[in-house]
Amino acid sequence: MPHIGFYSGSFDPITHGHTDVIARAITLVDALVIGIGVQDGKVPMFKAIERIAMIEAEVRELTANHE
């Protein structure tokens, strides 16, 4: 049975702290799901689609050597 991790946040924008957590997590789990949440009462700086693109760009290099 695979170990699946879940990391959620607003990632508005993604920070070095976020990428550090992701880098550590991918060494501990078989798959990591990143969930972009909505914080009630907070007006986001970036649209969800923009945050997804930023996350993909940041983690592409981290995951290059992982399945």
N, C-alpha and C positions, 0 to 999 in steps of 0.2 A: 504494500500500500504506500503510495507516494506521500511525502510530507509537503503540504501546501501552506505557504505563508500568506498573510493578508496585511497590507500596510495601507492605511487610509489617512487622508488629510486633505486640506484644501489646496495645498501646493500652489499658492497664489502669491508669489511665484515659487518654483522649486528652488531650494537653497542647497548649499554645500552640506548642511546638516542632514537634509533629506537624502542626498546622494550617498552620504556616509552610511546611513541606516540601510539603504538599499544594498550597497556594496557588502555590508556585513551579513545581511539577511540572505542574499543569494548563495552564500557559502554554507548556510544552515538548512536550506529547504530545496526540494526538487523543483518547485515552481513558486513564483512569487506573484501574487495578484496585487496590483496597485489600484486602489479605489480613490477617485476624486470626489470629495464630499462638498456639500453646500452648508455654510454656516449661516443660520438664521440671523437676520439683522445686520449682516456684513455685506456691503456692496463689493463684489469682486473686482480686482484690478484687471484681470484677464478673463476672457470667455473660456468655458470648459474646453472647447476645441483647441484653443491656444495653449492651455495648460497641458493638454494631452500631447501636443506637438513638442512642448518644452521638455516634458518628462521623457518622451521617446528619444529626443536628441541627447539628453543627459545620460540616459542609461544604456544607449546603444553600445558605447565603448565598454561599459562595465560588463555587459552580457555577451560580448563578442566571443569570449572563451567558454561560455556556458551553453548547455543545450537548452 
